[in-house]
């Protein structure tokens, strides 16, 4: 799946010094950064991952000393044959229609929350700038300046808390999305494998633990076609 990093927005941070009848505000307004970006590194790549033990079996038990290409199956210790295929999860994440829908929902939620928080941040910055202008011009009494400053700090704290809640909301939605994807794919593969009876359906992805694959063992296209067919039928 696509990968993006969740950024941080630091709300307004001011410090007011009032001494000798003079009021001075020192305001630090960091540059705006994106509130949400998405780390959509779905755990689909781990759904069917086979451990090093199976790789050992494939490499050593199934080694063909005759120089002919390695067959689809290798011998088990019991003398039975072991059938192994794999799915490219990069392709699955890119072309499975259900993934596209869930990703769209997640990004839509993130953009909506981002817009809300950025609007509140802009309003708080405007209010802080006006406060700074009034203090610099000695346009408000010292006691009133203290009260206004405290209100600004409270609004800043509330904005930070809202951002944390929204970040948690996005993280929970992404986790639930991954759970639904895992359930969708694994449930399908159990039905799919009733016909073919593969011993192992492995997962391959770029940068994963499996570095080299034999394309003749790739069943991604067949799985994608059936997954999308079932999903579109459910939508009708």
Secondary structure as GFF3:
##gff-version 3
##sequence-region A 1 236
A	DSSP	beta_strand	13	19	.	.	.	ID=ss1
A	DSSP	beta_strand	22	28	.	.	.	ID=ss2
A	DSSP	three_ten_helix	43	46	.	.	.	ID=ss3
A	DSSP	alpha_helix	52	56	.	.	.	ID=ss4
A	DSSP	pi_helix	57	61	.	.	.	ID=ss5
A	DSSP	beta_strand	73	75	.	.	.	ID=ss6
A	DSSP	beta_strand	81	88	.	.	.	ID=ss7
A	DSSP	alpha_helix	89	95	.	.	.	ID=ss8
A	DSSP	alpha_helix	97	136	.	.	.	ID=ss9
A	DSSP	alpha_helix	142	196	.	.	.	ID=ss10
A	DSSP	beta_strand	200	204	.	.	.	ID=ss11
A	DSSP	three_ten_helix	215	217	.	.	.	ID=ss12
A	DSSP	alpha_helix	220	235	.	.	.	ID=ss13
###
